[in-house]
Amino acid sequence: MYLSDLQSKDIISVKDGRKIGRIIDAEINSQGRIINLIIEEKKNFRKFVISSEDTKVSFDNISKIGEDVILVNL
């Protein structure tokens, strides 16, 4: 699976079922393994006006990667 495949999937929180956003980048260690996914949070009007930082999700927090979504424990 390629990073571009992951970027097309929505990130969903297992805890409350809310949509967190989409992957925009990844942090990779010196061995070439993904350690964090950088998530661009879902935009709404309030966040459009007030800028916020992107969220980092540890690759270890991924519960399941499906066809359309990635489930994460946050």
VMD Tcl script that builds the backbone (N, CA, C; Angstrom):
set m [mol new atoms 222]
animate dup $m
set s [atomselect $m all]
$s set {name element resname resid chain x y z} {
  {N N MET 1 A 0.847 -1.174 0.000}
  {CA C MET 1 A 0.000 0.000 0.000}
  {C C MET 1 A 0.894 1.238 0.000}
  {N N TYR 2 A 0.492 2.223 -0.778}
  {CA C TYR 2 A 1.237 3.468 -0.895}
  {C C TYR 2 A 0.618 4.549 -0.010}
  {N N LEU 3 A 1.405 5.573 0.311}
  {CA C LEU 3 A 0.899 6.694 1.091}
  {C C LEU 3 A -0.262 7.356 0.358}
  {N N SER 4 A -0.185 7.446 -0.952}
  {CA C SER 4 A -1.276 8.059 -1.716}
  {C C SER 4 A -2.578 7.271 -1.563}
  {N N ASP 5 A -2.495 5.965 -1.359}
  {CA C ASP 5 A -3.694 5.158 -1.093}
  {C C ASP 5 A -4.305 5.542 0.253}
  {N N LEU 6 A -3.459 5.768 1.246}
  {CA C LEU 6 A -3.945 6.149 2.570}
  {C C LEU 6 A -4.540 7.553 2.569}
  {N N GLN 7 A -3.999 8.445 1.746}
  {CA C GLN 7 A -4.452 9.829 1.730}
  {C C GLN 7 A -5.882 9.978 1.230}
  {N N SER 8 A -6.394 9.007 0.508}
  {CA C SER 8 A -7.763 9.104 -0.009}
  {C C SER 8 A -8.803 8.628 0.999}
  {N N LYS 9 A -8.368 8.142 2.163}
  {CA C LYS 9 A -9.285 7.598 3.166}
  {C C LYS 9 A -9.553 8.615 4.276}
  {N N ASP 10 A -10.792 8.598 4.797}
  {CA C ASP 10 A -11.143 9.436 5.940}
  {C C ASP 10 A -10.592 8.804 7.208}
  {N N ILE 11 A -10.175 9.638 8.157}
  {CA C ILE 11 A -9.695 9.162 9.451}
  {C C ILE 11 A -10.849 9.310 10.442}
  {N N ILE 12 A -11.241 8.191 11.078}
  {CA C ILE 12 A -12.381 8.146 11.996}
  {C C ILE 12 A -11.893 7.700 13.375}
  {N N SER 13 A -12.370 8.391 14.413}
  {CA C SER 13 A -12.029 8.030 15.788}
  {C C SER 13 A -12.895 6.853 16.232}
  {N N VAL 14 A -12.258 5.807 16.754}
  {CA C VAL 14 A -12.979 4.644 17.258}
  {C C VAL 14 A -13.763 5.024 18.510}
  {N N LYS 15 A -13.217 5.949 19.294}
  {CA C LYS 15 A -13.810 6.311 20.579}
  {C C LYS 15 A -15.204 6.923 20.431}
  {N N ASP 16 A -15.350 7.898 19.518}
  {CA C ASP 16 A -16.645 8.580 19.413}
  {C C ASP 16 A -17.224 8.592 17.999}
  {N N GLY 17 A -16.541 8.001 17.039}
  {CA C GLY 17 A -17.056 7.889 15.675}
  {C C GLY 17 A -16.985 9.150 14.849}
  {N N ARG 18 A -16.322 10.177 15.346}
  {CA C ARG 18 A -16.253 11.426 14.578}
  {C C ARG 18 A -15.168 11.360 13.511}
  {N N LYS 19 A -15.407 12.098 12.445}
  {CA C LYS 19 A -14.425 12.204 11.374}
  {C C LYS 19 A -13.366 13.202 11.805}
  {N N ILE 20 A -12.117 12.763 11.795}
  {CA C ILE 20 A -11.012 13.619 12.228}
  {C C ILE 20 A -10.472 14.428 11.062}
  {N N GLY 21 A -10.320 13.820 9.916}
  {CA C GLY 21 A -9.796 14.520 8.754}
  {C C GLY 21 A -9.183 13.546 7.764}
  {N N ARG 22 A -8.182 14.020 7.037}
  {CA C ARG 22 A -7.484 13.208 6.037}
  {C C ARG 22 A -5.977 13.339 6.206}
  {N N ILE 23 A -5.275 12.315 5.774}
  {CA C ILE 23 A -3.808 12.304 5.854}
  {C C ILE 23 A -3.241 13.256 4.798}
  {N N ILE 24 A -2.323 14.102 5.238}
  {CA C ILE 24 A -1.651 14.991 4.288}
  {C C ILE 24 A -0.159 14.687 4.187}
  {N N ASP 25 A 0.390 13.985 5.198}
  {CA C ASP 25 A 1.816 13.691 5.176}
  {C C ASP 25 A 2.117 12.576 6.175}
  {N N ALA 26 A 3.354 12.132 6.197}
  {CA C ALA 26 A 3.775 11.094 7.139}
  {C C ALA 26 A 5.189 11.382 7.608}
  {N N GLU 27 A 5.480 11.015 8.865}
  {CA C GLU 27 A 6.842 11.090 9.401}
  {C C GLU 27 A 7.426 9.688 9.326}
  {N N ILE 28 A 8.635 9.593 8.779}
  {CA C ILE 28 A 9.284 8.303 8.568}
  {C C ILE 28 A 10.619 8.296 9.291}
  {N N ASN 29 A 10.918 7.175 9.975}
  {CA C ASN 29 A 12.187 7.085 10.702}
  {C C ASN 29 A 13.316 6.695 9.746}
  {N N SER 30 A 14.523 6.559 10.273}
  {CA C SER 30 A 15.696 6.282 9.432}
  {C C SER 30 A 15.669 4.888 8.803}
  {N N GLN 31 A 14.835 3.982 9.332}
  {CA C GLN 31 A 14.695 2.647 8.744}
  {C C GLN 31 A 13.591 2.604 7.677}
  {N N GLY 32 A 12.939 3.729 7.423}
  {CA C GLY 32 A 11.908 3.803 6.396}
  {C C GLY 32 A 10.526 3.399 6.867}
  {N N ARG 33 A 10.309 3.318 8.173}
  {CA C ARG 33 A 8.998 2.956 8.715}
  {C C ARG 33 A 8.217 4.216 9.095}
  {N N ILE 34 A 6.913 4.163 8.882}
  {CA C ILE 34 A 6.055 5.290 9.250}
  {C C ILE 34 A 5.907 5.308 10.761}
  {N N ILE 35 A 6.197 6.469 11.379}
  {CA C ILE 35 A 6.017 6.587 12.828}
  {C C ILE 35 A 4.798 7.447 13.168}
  {N N ASN 36 A 4.508 8.460 12.369}
  {CA C ASN 36 A 3.346 9.326 12.584}
  {C C ASN 36 A 2.698 9.667 11.255}
  {N N LEU 37 A 1.380 9.781 11.287}
  {CA C LEU 37 A 0.639 10.310 10.156}
  {C C LEU 37 A 0.226 11.729 10.508}
  {N N ILE 38 A 0.361 12.645 9.580}
  {CA C ILE 38 A -0.027 14.031 9.789}
  {C C ILE 38 A -1.429 14.186 9.196}
  {N N ILE 39 A -2.372 14.596 10.046}
  {CA C ILE 39 A -3.766 14.684 9.661}
  {C C ILE 39 A -4.178 16.140 9.539}
  {N N GLU 40 A -4.793 16.484 8.420}
  {CA C GLU 40 A -5.396 17.798 8.264}
  {C C GLU 40 A -6.812 17.671 8.802}
  {N N GLU 41 A -7.105 18.421 9.852}
  {CA C GLU 41 A -8.401 18.297 10.499}
  {C C GLU 41 A -9.533 18.743 9.594}
  {N N LYS 42 A -10.693 18.133 9.818}
  {CA C LYS 42 A -11.896 18.472 9.071}
  {C C LYS 42 A -12.177 19.957 9.239}
  {N N LYS 43 A -12.404 20.649 8.149}
  {CA C LYS 43 A -12.625 22.092 8.188}
  {C C LYS 43 A -14.103 22.400 8.422}
  {N N ASN 44 A -14.352 23.363 9.273}
  {CA C ASN 44 A -15.680 23.957 9.399}
  {C C ASN 44 A -15.481 25.455 9.475}
  {N N PHE 45 A -16.541 26.209 9.564}
  {CA C PHE 45 A -16.400 27.664 9.497}
  {C C PHE 45 A -15.520 28.211 10.612}
  {N N ARG 46 A -15.694 27.711 11.831}
  {CA C ARG 46 A -14.914 28.215 12.962}
  {C C ARG 46 A -13.421 27.952 12.762}
  {N N LYS 47 A -13.070 26.750 12.325}
  {CA C LYS 47 A -11.661 26.437 12.110}
  {C C LYS 47 A -11.112 27.143 10.880}
  {N N PHE 48 A -11.994 27.518 9.944}
  {CA C PHE 48 A -11.554 28.264 8.775}
  {C C PHE 48 A -11.090 29.654 9.190}
  {N N VAL 49 A -11.802 30.262 10.135}
  {CA C VAL 49 A -11.462 31.604 10.602}
  {C C VAL 49 A -10.274 31.554 11.551}
  {N N ILE 50 A -10.270 30.567 12.468}
  {CA C ILE 50 A -9.192 30.423 13.441}
  {C C ILE 50 A -8.271 29.301 12.962}
  {N N SER 51 A -7.044 29.631 12.631}
  {CA C SER 51 A -6.138 28.600 12.138}
  {C C SER 51 A -5.734 27.661 13.262}
  {N N SER 52 A -5.584 26.388 12.928}
  {CA C SER 52 A -5.145 25.412 13.924}
  {C C SER 52 A -4.043 24.552 13.313}
  {N N GLU 53 A -3.281 23.915 14.176}
  {CA C GLU 53 A -2.208 23.073 13.689}
  {C C GLU 53 A -2.756 21.715 13.258}
  {N N ASP 54 A -2.006 21.038 12.424}
  {CA C ASP 54 A -2.378 19.700 12.007}
  {C C ASP 54 A -2.151 18.737 13.162}
  {N N THR 55 A -2.844 17.613 13.126}
  {CA C THR 55 A -2.772 16.610 14.178}
  {C C THR 55 A -1.824 15.501 13.770}
  {N N LYS 56 A -1.035 15.008 14.727}
  {CA C LYS 56 A -0.171 13.850 14.489}
  {C C LYS 56 A -0.811 12.631 15.130}
  {N N VAL 57 A -0.881 11.547 14.373}
  {CA C VAL 57 A -1.407 10.285 14.878}
  {C C VAL 57 A -0.304 9.244 14.746}
  {N N SER 58 A 0.056 8.639 15.868}
  {CA C SER 58 A 1.069 7.584 15.847}
  {C C SER 58 A 0.557 6.396 15.038}
  {N N PHE 59 A 1.419 5.805 14.257}
  {CA C PHE 59 A 1.026 4.661 13.436}
  {C C PHE 59 A 0.549 3.509 14.321}
  {N N ASP 60 A 1.036 3.455 15.566}
  {CA C ASP 60 A 0.617 2.414 16.507}
  {C C ASP 60 A -0.832 2.583 16.948}
  {N N ASN 61 A -1.409 3.786 16.796}
  {CA C ASN 61 A -2.787 4.045 17.213}
  {C C ASN 61 A -3.824 3.659 16.155}
  {N N ILE 62 A -3.386 3.155 15.015}
  {CA C ILE 62 A -4.326 2.738 13.978}
  {C C ILE 62 A -4.907 1.385 14.360}
  {N N SER 63 A -6.247 1.322 14.424}
  {CA C SER 63 A -6.933 0.068 14.750}
  {C C SER 63 A -7.158 -0.781 13.508}
  {N N LYS 64 A -7.620 -0.136 12.439}
  {CA C LYS 64 A -7.986 -0.877 11.232}
  {C C LYS 64 A -7.912 0.041 10.029}
  {N N ILE 65 A -7.413 -0.485 8.928}
  {CA C ILE 65 A -7.422 0.233 7.662}
  {C C ILE 65 A -8.400 -0.479 6.749}
  {N N GLY 66 A -9.492 0.210 6.403}
  {CA C GLY 66 A -10.509 -0.358 5.541}
  {C C GLY 66 A -10.427 0.198 4.130}
  {N N GLU 67 A -11.442 -0.129 3.316}
  {CA C GLU 67 A -11.453 0.342 1.938}
  {C C GLU 67 A -11.639 1.858 1.846}
  {N N ASP 68 A -12.485 2.410 2.745}
  {CA C ASP 68 A -12.813 3.825 2.673}
  {C C ASP 68 A -12.328 4.646 3.859}
  {N N VAL 69 A -12.064 3.995 4.984}
  {CA C VAL 69 A -11.713 4.730 6.207}
  {C C VAL 69 A -10.545 4.056 6.935}
  {N N ILE 70 A -9.938 4.857 7.806}
  {CA C ILE 70 A -8.912 4.361 8.730}
  {C C ILE 70 A -9.432 4.650 10.130}
  {N N LEU 71 A -9.528 3.619 10.966}
  {CA C LEU 71 A -10.007 3.775 12.336}
  {C C LEU 71 A -8.820 3.941 13.250}
  {N N VAL 72 A -8.859 4.972 14.099}
  {CA C VAL 72 A -7.755 5.260 15.002}
  {C C VAL 72 A -8.248 5.375 16.440}
  {N N ASN 73 A -7.391 5.010 17.377}
  {CA C ASN 73 A -7.651 5.192 18.820}
  {C C ASN 73 A -6.970 6.478 19.249}
  {N N LEU 74 A -7.752 7.484 19.577}
  {CA C LEU 74 A -7.192 8.759 20.042}
  {C C LEU 74 A -7.687 9.074 21.423}
}
mol reanalyze $m
mol bondsrecalc $m
mol representation Tube
mol addrep $m
